[in-house]
Amino acid sequence: MRCFVFPGQGSQKVGMGEEVYENYPAAREIFERANEVLGFDLTRIIFEGPEELLTLTQNAQPALLTVSYAIYRVLGQRPHCAAGHSLGEWTAFVAAGTLSFEDGVYLVRKRGEFMSEAAPPGFGGMLAILGGDQEEIEKVVSEIDGVQVANYNNPGQIVLSGRTEALKQAEERIKAKRKVYLKVSAPFHSEFMKEVEERLWEEMKKREFSNPAFPVYVNAWARPVKTASEAMEALKVQISSPVLWTQSVLKMVEDGVEEFVEIGPGRVLTGLIKRIVPGKTLKNIDGSGEVAL
């Protein structure tokens, strides 16, 4: 079985997707549709930057969806299943036909706007724990108010999210090889994003969702969903829920996945999957060169 996986925020870079845009009319059409839906030249921001502008949450999210989906359309192949890391889950559902590309790019633009407005500057952030013990990390987090696990990326990489002072307490108490603060503006995938869920839900209810054409393994539950209603609920609750990436990959393999294909810029997910399930077939299609398997 083959699974397509789509990267999340952090994989963006200026110039991503430019080669596929120039070489494939089908990709160019996707970029043009994104510009039309959003009402500004997203393509120019993607190709020319500056990096500070592309990195803004409200730009990075539609940009990554556009580039990854454009590559997927050019590839023209259907997987047995799909998954995405945080924002990438939206790309997976667009690829599965659960919602149209136009609705997807509109909603992730709103998602980015709402997330960037969710917390005042300095309120909170995210802290990556590299080489720590999962049980110890969870124990420390349970004892500190205002911090929680946000991402189970692989067995050696867990990300915390929460208020600034709570993260500092956790940083001091957790033993690990490295502890790195992420360059994000708010405590994503935490209880502090509940307001974002409600705001985005109001926007989602105005759009049409369909049953996915193939199962999509979702971050919040680490299992596949096959109906429109489950897809909507999964996309809503993932905003304040931990990204169960390690658990999702293990479930995919348990269900028979042997090959993972990362579609979109970067190789972040390939690196994570290699740590979670060594020995599986891993491929990347980032839009450079020929888009083919």
PEWOUR-V470723 format. One record per run of one state. SS is the DSSP state (2 for helix, 1 for strand, 0 for the rest). FROM is the first residue (numbers start at 0). TO is the last residue. If there is no record, write none. Layout:
# PEWOUR-V470723
ss: [SS SS]
from: [FROM FROM]
to: [TO TO]
This chain:
# PEWOUR-V470723
ss: [0 1 0 2 0 2 0 2 0 2 0 2 0 1 0 2 0 2 0 1 0 2 0 1 0 1 2 0 1 0 2 0 1 0 1 0 2 0 1 0 2 0 1 0 2 0 1 0]
from: [0 1 6 17 23 24 38 41 48 50 55 56 75 80 84 86 95 100 116 123 130 133 142 146 154 156 163 173 177 181 190 204 214 218 222 225 227 237 242 243 244 254 258 263 267 276 280 285]
to: [0 5 16 22 23 37 40 47 49 54 55 74 79 83 85 94 99 115 122 129 132 141 145 153 155 162 172 176 180 189 203 213 217 221 224 226 236 241 242 243 253 257 262 266 275 279 284 292]
